[in-house]
């Protein structure tokens, strides 16, 4: 049997989860960026972070994945 597909989500202790199961890291990064923008308009910052969903388990991003997120968000903000 094939392993379940990897998905991504965002969640924070105060903001809670985004409730999405993103198909790729870039869409999870976009979701995180949108939440940060919303929080920024309220004078705050998001406490959410991206997690990798692998079947029933959830893990934090690897350093390489975290770097990819930061680079994606920088490219997104440069394009605005």
Helices and strands as residue ranges (DSSP letters): E 6-12, E 16-17, H 25-41, E 49-54, E 57-60, H 63-78
